[in-house]
Amino acid sequence: FSRWEDYEKLREDDLLDFIDIKDFALDKPIELLLKHADGTTELINLKHSYNSTQIQWFKAGSALNALTRQ
């Protein structure tokens, strides 16, 4: 979480929607849309610690997929 207080916004029955995950990149926060059971939504930013190789693996679906594409 980019802001610690955003952790408290997450509810047990939320649906999570990662916004623009296809644009996942180094030093770029990930936007997460929380869809609460009561119909309300909240957008929060997440930090990540992935390096460029791990991001390639993620985008390929796995490390093995990324390696077979090389």
Residue pairs with C-beta under 8 A, 6 or more apart in sequence:
1 7
1 44
1 45
1 46
1 47
2 29
2 44
2 45
2 46
2 47
3 44
3 45
6 44
6 45
9 34
9 42
9 44
10 34
11 34
11 36
11 37
13 36
13 37
14 34
14 35
14 36
14 37
15 34
15 35
16 32
16 33
16 34
16 35
17 32
17 33
17 35
18 30
18 31
18 32
18 33
19 30
19 31
19 32
19 33
19 43
20 31
21 30
22 59
24 30
24 48
24 50
24 55
24 58
24 59
25 55
26 50
26 51
26 52
26 55
29 45
29 46
29 47
29 48
30 45
30 46
30 48
31 43
31 44
31 45
31 46
32 43
32 44
32 45
32 46
33 41
33 42
33 43
34 41
34 42
34 43
34 44
35 41
36 42
50 58
56 66
57 63
57 65
57 66
59 66
60 66
60 69
